[in-house]
Amino acid sequence: MFHNPQFEQMQNHFDTGETRPLKTRLDLLTKLEMVIKSDSDKIAQALYQDLRKPEQESLISEVAFLIEEIGYTKKHLKSWMMPTKVKTPLALLPGKSTIHYDPLGVVLIIGPWNYPFQLALAPLIGAIAAGNCAVIKPSELTPHTSKIIVEIIKKVFRPEHVQVVEGGVDETTELLKLKWNHIFFTGSTSVGQIIMKAAAENLIPVTLELGGKSPVIVTKTSDLNLAARRIVWAKFYNTGQTCVAPDYLYVQSSVKNKLVELLKEEIQKQFGKDPQKSRDLTRIINVRNHQRLCQMIDNEKVVFGGDVDEDDLCIAPTLLEGVSWQDPVMQEEIFGPILPILEFDDLKSLIALINKEPRPLSAYLFSQATTEQTMFTEKLHFGGGCINDLIVHLSHPELPFGGLGSSGIGSYHGHTSFLTFSHQKSLMLRYSLFDFSARYAPYSQRKLNFLKKIFGLS
C-alpha cells in the first residue's frame, strides 16, 4: 500500500529540483527506451498471458508505440522546454513577456487493462519529459503485465521519482485520497466520474481518457473493399477491446448488402472459418465482461459469427443487422467483437441523429466525396478520427489525442503530453526606463484624457 510517507518522500524529491534538468529528463527517457527494447519479448509474453494478445499486436500497439513516442519526445524536448516569447501590448511597454513551462509536481497515472502496458507508460513519458515525479497504478485485471511494469520502472527510476502501486479498488481508493498535483486516468466513463469526483475534493486537475460509442459511416461513394478490410481490422483488433474501435456501423442503404458480404469475406480472410482457432484473435479480459457481451448478442439479428465459449473467453467476430437504438447493444459502449450494422439514406440527417447522442471519443468516415468529408469534419462532434481509415490517428505524435464531454477531458501524445503535465507560467519583465504617472492616483482629467488616447477611446 502507498501511504503518506512515500508520497511526502516523492514531494520532497521533486522540491530538490533534481527532476528538472534537460539532461536528467533525456537520460531517463533513453534508459526507459532501452529497457523496453531489451524486455520486449517478456512484455509480449506477459500480454499473451493476460489477454492472449498476438505478438504482432503487442509489438505494434504496445511496444513500438512507446518507442516511437519516446524518440519523438527526446527529439523535441529541448525546444519544448524553452520559454515562449509573446508580444507585449503597447500599453505595457517597455518590457517583455514570456511563457515558462514548469513541472506540476507529483502526478498519479491510472492505467486500464485493454492496452495495459502502453496506456500506463505513454502518459509517464509526458510526465517525465515535463519534469514530474509519478506514481503508476496499473490494472489489477492484467497481473502479468503489471508485474513487468514494476520490474521496468525499478530498473529505470529511483523510488522517490517513479513508483508503481499494484492492487485493486481498495488501493486506488486510498491513492485518490492524496493531494496529487494531477491525475491522469484512462478507462471507462463510469469510473472516470468516480475519479473526477474524488479529485474535486482536493481541487486536483484531471485528464480523463474515456470512451463512448464511436461511429463509422460508409457512404455509396466509398471504396467498399478498402472500407471492409479496414473496418474488420480496426473493429476486431484486440477483439474490439479498444477505446477508439468503431462501435457501430452506419452504411448507406444502396450499398449495405454489398458491404455486409464484403465484411463477412474479410472476417474469414483475417481470422479463418473458425476464429476461435486463430492465433490472431485476442480473448475477452474476464468472465464478467464475456457475460456482459453475450447479453448484447441478439441471435435473431446475427448475420455472421455469434459463436461464444465462456471457458475460453472467446467470442467470434459478430455482425448484427436489423439493429435499432433501443437494442441493448446500442445502450453502452460495446468494447468487444460485436459490430451492429445500421443503414441511412441522407448523411446530413444521420449526422444530426448522432449528434444527439453523447459525444464519442472517435468517429470515422469512408467516402471519396469532398462535400461528404467536409460535412463530416465540420458538423459531427467527436474527439478525433479518420477519413478512409480507422484508429490510426492515435499513433500520430503531432495529433492531440482525447475526447470531449463524456468521452474525455484533456488530451495527450507528443507535445500535448508535455503541455498536459506542465504549468504554463506567465511572466512579464518590466523595464524601469519609463514609468507613466497616469496609472497612479491621484487621478485627474488630464491623466484620463491621456489614457483614453492610449487605448484609442478618443
HUKADA-V453783 format. One record per helix or strand of 2 or more residues. SS is the DSSP state (hx for helix, st for strand). FROM is the first residue (numbers start at 1). TO is the last residue. If there is no record, write none. Layout:
# HUKADA-V453783
ss->(SS/SS)
from->(FROM/FROM)
to->(TO/TO)
This chain:
# HUKADA-V453783
ss->(hx/hx/hx/hx/st/hx/st/st/hx/st/hx/st/hx/st/hx/st/st/hx/st/hx/hx/hx/hx/st/st/st/st/hx/st/hx/st/hx/st/hx/hx/st/hx/st/hx/hx)
from->(4/22/40/55/84/90/95/106/118/133/143/162/169/182/189/206/215/224/248/253/275/287/299/302/308/314/318/328/338/347/360/370/382/392/405/408/415/422/437/445)
to->(15/38/51/81/86/92/103/110/129/137/156/164/175/186/201/209/218/240/252/271/277/294/301/304/309/315/320/330/344/354/366/379/387/395/407/409/420/430/439/454)
